Amino acid sequence: MIRLSRMRLMVTGGAGYIGSVCAARLVESGHDVVVLDDLSTGHRDAVPAGCRFVEGAVKDAGAVLAEGFDGVLHFAARSLVAESMAQPQRYWLGNVVATVGLLEAMREHGTPRMVFSSTAATYGEPASVPIAEDAVTRPTNPYGATKLAIDHAIGSYAIAHGIAAVSLRYFNVAGAYGRYGERHTLETHLIPLILQVALGHQEKIMVFGEDWPTPDGTCIRDYIHVVDLADAHERALEQAVPGEHRIYNLGNGTGFSVRQVLDTCRTVTGHPIPARSAARRLGDPAVLIASSDRAHRELGWKPERADLAVIVADAWKFALGAG
């Protein structure tokens, strides 16, 4: 764990999955952390001990930032692709408009740095993998489009107002950190969905396509342990440069197929986990892997928990505890 000088930091969305882990790690590093979350998808009991909790939306950030802060780590966002297709207004208002308001509050109150939890969905369906930061950005849904718009807004504020800003783009986050893990009302992520079968909450897991041009015929995706992701946010906070907006992709470097994930979950849980094959989903690429070379070079970051069995084991411990 890297150590920074003590800072006063706001974590938006700090009652959610990734935000709570990041907030917990920041407290452990000695920072003064305030969590801002409206609890629309987060959980009050996920706010780490040692954090001050303010129940409110991103639009309420200005009242808190007026107290004086050294930085913002921005996780709060709507993040369901299907919902963004059906209700794009919720994403343009809840993601883009809200974040511009946050940037305005930072400018008004002199908050000097921001780390933004972006997404590799900004790239859409890439022409080649692994995906580097200079890849063409062609998001295929409003969720990815709103995150890309936010990246552009952050960049303009960094240049015009001297904010030190970093955006981190990644695909699938998994694993857990003690009592902090995934608890989504509507679960869409593969590992927790598989673990729901192991817990007896679902009968089977669906495998969408077994005829992809991959070694075992199933899609390959990038997975990153949530603790590695939190550490990347902390490194980004430390190395952000005033007046610059830097973008880094984060991933495990190789990716895992759906079948590999399923088999690893069976091994870790000791459960047979029935699976059923289904047709490919429209728009699913065969392989999505992010290149982390720039993060390695400039942030000194690399995933320390890249072993899929470690990721699944941590997620399983949390799932057992959460019921």
Secondary structure, DSSP 8 states (H G I E B T S, - for coil): -------EEEEETTTSHHHHHHHHHHHHTT-EEEEEE--SSS-GGGS-TT-EEEE--GGGHHHHHTT--SEEEE------HHHHHH-HHHHIIIIIIHHHHHHHHHHHHT--EEEEE--GGGG-S-SSSSB-TTS----SSHHHHHHHHHHHHHHHHHHHH--EEEEEEESEEE--BTTB----SS---HHHHHHHHHTTSSS-EEEE-S-SSSTTSS-EE-EEEHHHHHHHHHHHHHH--TT-EEEEEE--SS-EEHHHHHHHHHHHH-----EEEE---TT--SEE-B--HHHHHHH----S---HHHHHHHHHHHHHHH-
